[in-house]
Amino acid sequence: MNFKYDPETDSLYIHLNRSRSVKTIRVSAHIQIDLGKDGTPVGINLENVSDYIDMYSGKSEQPDVLDLILR
């Protein structure tokens, strides 16, 4: 798993594995999950992530939201 933050779009992409995405599901206004060809999640995109996480300290103001996503 690795993470990539884009400060221009204020989005955080979480790569869950190296599989290629074939479908994206919008879970909420600011969260999308990419699925592989077998239907398993391969990545998670979080938009407006600075509303939830201080990208420089790594501290989350709403840890329960991130905990639900990363389970």
C-alpha positions in Angstrom: 0.0 0.0 0.0 1.3 3.5 -0.7 -0.1 7.0 -0.6 0.1 9.9 -3.0 -1.0 13.4 -2.1 -1.6 16.0 -4.8 -1.6 19.5 -3.2 -3.0 21.1 -6.4 -6.2 19.1 -6.2 -6.0 18.5 -2.4 -6.6 14.8 -3.0 -5.0 11.7 -1.5 -4.9 8.5 -3.5 -4.3 5.3 -1.5 -2.9 2.5 -3.7 -4.1 -0.8 -2.1 -2.2 -3.0 -4.5 -0.6 -2.9 -8.0 -3.7 -4.1 -9.9 -5.2 -2.0 -12.6 -8.5 -0.2 -12.0 -11.3 -1.0 -14.4 -14.2 0.6 -12.6 -14.7 3.5 -10.1 -17.5 3.7 -7.6 -18.4 7.0 -6.0 -19.0 6.3 -2.3 -19.7 9.9 -1.3 -19.2 13.4 -2.6 -15.5 13.2 -1.9 -14.6 9.5 -1.9 -14.2 7.1 -4.8 -13.1 3.5 -4.8 -11.3 2.0 -7.8 -12.0 -1.7 -8.4 -9.9 -4.2 -10.3 -11.3 -6.7 -12.9 -12.2 -9.2 -10.1 -14.2 -6.5 -8.3 -11.7 -6.1 -5.4 -10.7 -2.6 -4.3 -7.4 -1.5 -5.8 -7.4 2.2 -4.7 -9.2 4.9 -2.8 -9.3 8.5 -3.8 -10.1 11.1 -1.1 -10.9 14.7 -2.3 -10.6 17.8 -0.2 -8.5 15.7 2.1 -7.1 18.7 4.1 -10.6 19.1 5.5 -9.9 15.8 7.4 -6.2 15.4 7.7 -3.3 17.8 8.3 -1.1 16.5 5.5 2.1 17.8 7.2 1.5 16.5 10.7 -0.4 13.4 9.7 -3.0 14.2 12.4 -6.6 13.6 11.6 -9.5 15.7 12.9 -11.9 12.9 12.2 -10.0 9.7 12.7 -13.2 7.6 12.6 -13.8 8.6 9.0 -10.4 7.4 7.9 -10.6 4.3 10.0 -13.8 3.3 8.2 -12.2 3.9 4.8 -9.0 2.0 5.6 -10.6 -1.1 7.1 
